[in-house]
Amino acid sequence: MITTQGLEIRIGARTLLSGATLRIDNGDRVGLVGRNGAGKTTLTKILAGEGQATDGMVSRSDDVGYLPQDPRTGDLEVLARDRVLSARGLDATMRNMRKAEEAIATETGAARERAMDRYSRLESQFLAKGGWAAEAEAARITSNLGLPTRVLEQELRTLSGGQRRRVELARILFSGASTLLLDEPTNHLDADSIVWLRDYLLAYPGGFVVISHDVELLRATVNTVFHLDANRAQIDVYNMGWDRYLQQRETDEKRRRRERANAEKKAATLMAQADKMRAKATKAVAAQNMARRAERLLADLEDVRAVDKVAHLRFPDPAPCGRTPLRASDLSKTYGSQEVFTGVDLAIDRGSRVVVLGLNGAGKTTLLRILGGVEEPDTGQVEPGHGLKIGYYAQEHETLDTSATVVENLRRNAPDLTDTQVRSVLGSFLFSGEDADKPAGVLSGGEKTRLALAVLVVSSANVLLLDEPTNNLDPASRAEILGALRTFTGAVVLVTHDEGAVQALEPERVLLLPDGDEDMWNADYAELVSLA
């Protein structure tokens, strides 16, 4: 259970939330919604105890499971399986049991007796934590999230960003926490895993708060909606499912507009009458009272929701280049004993449009990192053509310097722009005033996406490498991305689970990983986009 009293959240001079009193109990399935940058991720961190509110109180039970939007773990040498099992402390117990088993097999006499006693105690601990049934439960969760056994036996450092994300989601779901806080849990999931997650949450006996731009997930699972209104710095609580919430929210807004229009009309009449009465000294007091009444009429109104601002995005006019600005031959990549892909050949001609498809872990992100010069292949080479200028959008935003401010990130990628021009570009991406001077590390996922896209806009790139560019975006911002893809005249290499992004790109070719097979695009491949 989580409760808040008078919660206030401010970042600099900007108030994200004021006076919020909330309660999340067992059985409450809450969808937390609002435009990008409204403060959803910040609020969730505070509810989880990983952030500090400006004012107010938060109380929570001990067993809260929190999936951040951009999960990180300190030890990348840990096996993926052990990371999941650590949610219940089973990983350490099982490791110690294996050590005790080795000692039993190799030691003699008193040392062997001590090992047997140690194993007996550890086995009791293991059984108290759920034992083999718990391990089987973890295996079911990881399997349904698309994590095969070979991935679970790998160290986290060898996994793709999408695989690490799913390991963290599996860990949270396996934890057995009574309250879950899930920030964009469907990111990097294929279609089958998303369907499974919907069913899992629908049957979950505890409470949860989910931030998601997946409308179908919200429609299927939530019974309460918290709408965080960035313009009013308030949360509107709707104790109803998703479809009824949409209807009720529109009804509420119509009521607010109607009440405001009526009040403004009455106030205008009162003020006009007061102005006439002020001309007579004998009626000056009555005029003041009438004016105060008009002010009270307006002061007592609920705020009308302002139209949410949207970043206006257009990709740059590409710099001139040769016929084939980017070519790669015989690329391969291996992590430890795990071969990711091998023998990949690719030629990106001027203005060409290519979609890269493959199951999670097939190496799509790794390929883009190699093409972008961020990572080296084990074999093969990337050959830049005449005039090549790459713009790389990384799904985990690792191209951003999180220790630098928003302004500094853009300026270092566009050194020829004046400060006025830099701030003008950032303003079009909704970073104005103090928001432009925030460290990139404190931005929400959606804000990092906007900043990374702003960097692309000033890049004059003629080859865009886009890795899941619509993740973390609200519907309006996603529409801007899709519009920009449609109109960009340079070359694009796209990795995405978003069928709408592929439709907007209108690809000519498809590259299938891990085999590296290339084919002309056709409608049959469209069915693989959400599954890949």
N, C-alpha and C positions, 0 to 999 in steps of 0.2 A: 504494500500500500504506500502511496505517496500523496502528501498534502502540502499545499503552499498557503501562506497567509500574507497578503499585501506585497506580493513579489514585484520588485522593480529591477529592470535591467537597462543599464545605460552603457553606451560605448562612446567615450568622449562626451560631446554635447548632445549626442543623439539618444533619445529615449526609445528603446525597442518595446518595452512593456512597462506598464504602470498599474500598481494596485491589484495584481492578479491573485485571486483565491481559487485554487483548484483542488480536486480530489480524484484520485485514481484508485479504485478498489478492485478486488478480485471480481472477474467477470466483466469489468469495463474494458471495452475494446475501442481505443481512441485513435482516430485519425487526426494528426496535427498538420494543418494545411496553412498556406499563405504563400505569397509570392517569394521569389528568390531574394535573400537579403532581409527578410522580415524578422529573422531572429529565431527560426525554428531549431536549427542546430545548436545555437547558443543556449536556448531554453532547455533543450534535451540534456546537454552537458551538465547544466545546473541541477536538473532533476536527478541525474545520475550521481551527483556529488563530485564531478570532475571540473566544475566551474563554480565561480562565486557570484552570487547576485549582488546588485548594488544595495538593495534594501529588501526587507521582508524575511520570511522564514520558510525553510523547506524541511520537512521531516519525511523519512523513508524507512521502510523495513530493511533488514540486513541483506535480504536476498533479491537484489535488483540486478538483472542482466542487461548490459548496455552494449549495443553494437554501434560504434561511431561510424560516421559516413566514410571516414578515411582511416580504417583501423591500422594500428602499428603494434608490433610486438618487439620487445627489447632483444630477444635472443633468437636470431635467425638460424641458429644451428640446430634448433629443436626439430624433431620429426613432426610432420603434420598431424599424425595420429596422436602423438603425445600432447600436442597443443590442444586438441579437442578433449582428450581425457583429463587434462589438467583442470577443467571446469569443476570436477568433483574430487580432485586430488588423487585420481586413480593412476596418473602417469608415474608419480614418484613411488607409490606403493608397488606398482607392477615392476618397476626397475629394481627396487630393493628385493622383491621376491625372486627375480631372476638371478640377482647376485647371491642370494641365500641358496638357491638351487645349485649354482655353480660350486659354492663352498661345500654343500652336502656331498656333491659328486667327487670333489677333489681332496677334501680334508679328511683327517682320521682322528680318532680318539675324542678328547675333550673339545677340540675345535669343531669337529663335526657335530657334536651334541649341541654346542652353542648355535651353530648354523641352523640346526633343526628347530631349536626353540625360537630363534629369530623368525624363521619361515612361518612357524605356527602363529606367532603374534601378528605378522604381516598379513597372513591369510585371513585372520579374524578381522583385521582392519579393512581388507579388500572386500570381504563379504558384507561388512557393515555399510560400505559405500555402494552396495548394489551388486558387486561381484561380476560374474560372467554375464548376467542379464543386462547390467549397465553397459558393459562393453558391446554387447550385441545391439543395444539401443543406439549407442554412438555409431556403430557400423551402419545401421538403417538410415540414420539421419545423414551421414556423409554420402552414402550411396544415392539417396534421393536428391541431394544437392549437387550431384554430378562429380563426386570425388572418388575415382576408382582406387583400388588397393595400391596400385603402383605409385599414385600421387601421395597417398597417406604414408608411404614408407620413405618419402623424400624429405630432406630438410627444407624449412620454409624459404631459405634464401634461393633455392632452385625453382621455386614456383612463380608462375605469372601473377600479376596483380589481381586478376580475377580469381585465380585459385586461392590466393591468400585470403581474399575477401570471403570466399565461401567457407574456408576453414574457420574463420572467425565467427561467421554466422552459425556454423554447425556447433561450435564451442558454446555459444550463447544459448542456443536451443537445447543443447544437452545439459546445460547447467542446472535445469530444474528450478530456476528462479521463479518466484511467485509473480513478479512484475518484470516485463520486458520493455526496454526502450530501444527501438529499432529505427535507425536513420538510413533511409533508402536501402532496405534489405534486398530488393530485387536487382540492384545493380550487378551486372556480370552474370546473372542467372539466365540459363536458357529457358525456353518456353515450358518444357516439362517440369523443371525445378520450380518455376514460378507457380504453376498449377498446384504442385505438391505443397509449397509454402502456404498458399491460400487455404488449403484444406487443413494444414497443421494449425494455423492460427485460428481458424474457425472452430476447431475442437479444443483449443488451449484452455485449460481450466482456470488459469490465473488472469491477471490483467495485463494489458500492453498498451503502449503508445507507439504508433508507427508514423514516420514521415515518409511519404511516397508520392511520386507523380504517376504511379500506376493506378489509374482510375478503377480498373477491374479488381485489383487487390482491395482497394478501399470499399468498393461496392459490396464485395463478397464477405468482408470480415468485420467492419467496424459497426458499433452500435451507438457511438458518440463521436461528435466532431468538435475539435477545438480549432476555431479559425483565428489565426493571429493576424490582425489587421495592422499593417505597417504604418498606415496613415494616421490611425487613431491610437496606436500603441496600446491596444487592448486585445483581450481574447474574448471572443463570443463563443459560448458553450451551447451546443445543440445536442440534446439527449435523444438522438434518433440516428437512423442509418443514413447512408450516403445520398441516396436519391431524394429522400425526404428533406435532408439538409439543403441540397441544392434548391429545392422548391421553396423551403422556408426562408433561406437566406435572401432569395429574390423578393419574396413577399415582405420580409423585414425592410429591405432597402426601399421598396416602393412606399411602404408605410412611412419610413423616415423622410423620404423626399416629399410626400404629400403633407405630412405634419409640418415640415420646415416651410414649404411653400405657403401653407395657410397661416403659420405664425408670422412669417415675413410680411405677408399681406396685412395682417392685423397690426403688426408693429409699425409698418409704414403709415397706416391710417392714423394710429395713435401719435406718432411723431409729427405728422403733418398738422394734426389738431393742436398738439403742444406748441408747435412753432407759431401758430396763429394766436394762441392764448398768451404767449410770452409778451406780445405787444402791449398787453394791458397789465399794469402793475398789480391790479387787484386779483388777477388770475395767475400770477407768476408761480405761486406755490402749487396750484392745481396743475400747471403746465409741467413742473418738475416731477410731480407724482405720476403724471401720465407718461413722461419720458422713461421714468424708472420701470413702470409697468411694461413698456415696450421692450426694455432691455431684459427684464426677467423672462418675458415670453421666449426670447431667443436663447437666453442662457440655459433654460430648462430643457432644451431640445437635445435629443440624441444626435451625435455626429453622423453626418451622412458619409458613407464610404466613398472616398475619392477613387477615381479610376487609377488602377495600378500602373506605374510607369514601366516601360519595357525598353530594354537596350535595343538600339537601332543598329543592326549589323549588316554590313556589306563587305565581302572579302575584297582584297585590293585588286587593282588592275595589275596583272602579272608583268614583271619585268621582261624585256625581250630576251629570247633564248634561242638556241639551236633547235633542230628538228627533234632530237632525242636528248633532253636535258639530264636524264637520269637512267643509268643502266646498271644492272647487277647480274653477276654470273657465278654459278656454282656455290651459292651461299649455303653454309651449314652451321648449326649451333648445337652444342651439347653442354648440359650441366651435370658434372660428375659422370655417372654411368648412364644418364638419361638423355637420349638423343631427342632433340626437339624437332628439327627438320633438317633435310639434307638435299643438296642438288637443286636449289631454287635459282631459276633464271627469270629475269624480269626486265623489260624495256619500257620506260615511261616516256611516250612521245609527247610533244607539245600539245596541251589541251586534252590529253587522254583521261579517261575516267575508269578507274579500276576498283573493284570491291574484293577484299580478302576475306575468305570464308574458311572456317575450320572450327572443330570443337574447342571448348575451353582447354587451354594447355597445349594447343597445336602450334603455338609460336607466333600468333598474329601480332601481338604487341612487340615481341622480340624482333620480328622482321622490320617493323616500322622504326624501332630504335636503331637497328643496323642501317637502314636506308637513311635515317636522319643523322647518322654519325655519332649517336650517343653511345653505341655499343659496337664492339668489334666482332666480326664473324670468326668462327674457327677456321673455315676455309672459304675460298672465293674472295671476290672483291666487289666494291661499289665504285662505279666509274661516273664522276660528274661530267656532264656534257657542257657545251658552250653556254655561258650565261646562267647556269643553274643557280636558283635561289630557293632554298627549302624553307617552308613554314611547317613546323612540327607541333601538333597539338597532342600532348600526352594525357592519357586517361587519368593518371594519378597526379597530374600537374607538377611533375618533377622538374619541368623546365622553368618553373617559377622559383625565385629566391625568396624563401619564406622569412628570412631575416631582414629583407629589404622592404621598403614601403611600396604601395601600389604605384606611386609616381616613379619611384626609382626603377621598378621592374620594367615599366614601359619605356622610360628614358634610355636605359641601357640597350634596349632593343631597337630604339629609333633615335640615335645620337644626333641626327641632323635636325630634329624637330625642336622648335623653341619651347620654353616652358608653357607659354600660352597655348601652343598647339597640342602639347602633351595633355594638358588639363582639359582642353576641348574634346579630344578623343575620349578621355576617361569619362567626361561628363555624359557623352553619348552612350556610354556603357554603365551609367548610373553611379559612377564614382565621382561625387562632387564634394567640395568643402573638405571637412575633416576626414571623410571616407577615403579620399585620395591619399591621405598621409598615414593611413593605418598600415601596420606590418602585414604582409601577405599571409603570414602564418596564422592570423586570427580570423581570416575570412572563412565564410561557410563554403561548402562544396560548390553551390551555385555561383557564389561570388568569385571563387577561384576560376570557375569555368568562364565567367565573363571577362576576367582579367586576362586569362590565357588567349581568349578570342580577340581581345583588344590588341594584344601583342601581334597576332596574326594580321590584323587589319593594317598595321603600320609596316608590315614586313616587305611589301611588294613581292611576295613569293610567287614563283611561277609553277611550283610543285607543292601542293599541300598534302601532308601526311596527317590524317585525322583519325585518332583512336578514340572511339566512343564519344564523339563531340556533343551528343544530346543528353548524356547522363547528367543527373542532378538539376535539370532545367524544368521550370514551370512550363505549362502549355504555350503561353504567349512567347516566351524566350525561345522555346524549341521551334516555334513557327518561324521566328526570325532566322534561325540557323538554316532551316530547310529552304527558306527563300533565298538566302545567300548562296547555298549550294547550287540552286537552280541557275543563278545568274553568273556564277564565276566562270571566267573563260580560260583559266589556267588548268593545269593537270591536277587530278585528285586521286590519292590512294586512300581508300576508306575502310576502316574496321568498325563494325557496328552490329548490335543486335536489333536496331531500330529499323523496322521495315519502311517506315515513312522516310527515313534518311536515304535509304537506297532508292526509293521511288523518286525523291527529289534530285538525286545525283544523275539518274538515268545512265547507269554504267554501260560501257561498251564491252568490258572484259571482266572475267572473274579469275582469281588465283586461289586454288584450293590447297590448304595446308593440312597435314605436314608433308604431303607428297610433292607439292610444288607444281601440280598440273595446272595448266592455263587453258581457258576456253572462252569463247565468245559468250556474252551474257544472253540468257534467255529466261523466259518466265518460270521455267522449272526451278531455277536457282532461287527465285524469290521465296519459295517455301522453306528454304534452308536457313534464311537469314536469322529468324528468331530462335532457331534450334542450334545454330552454330556458336 
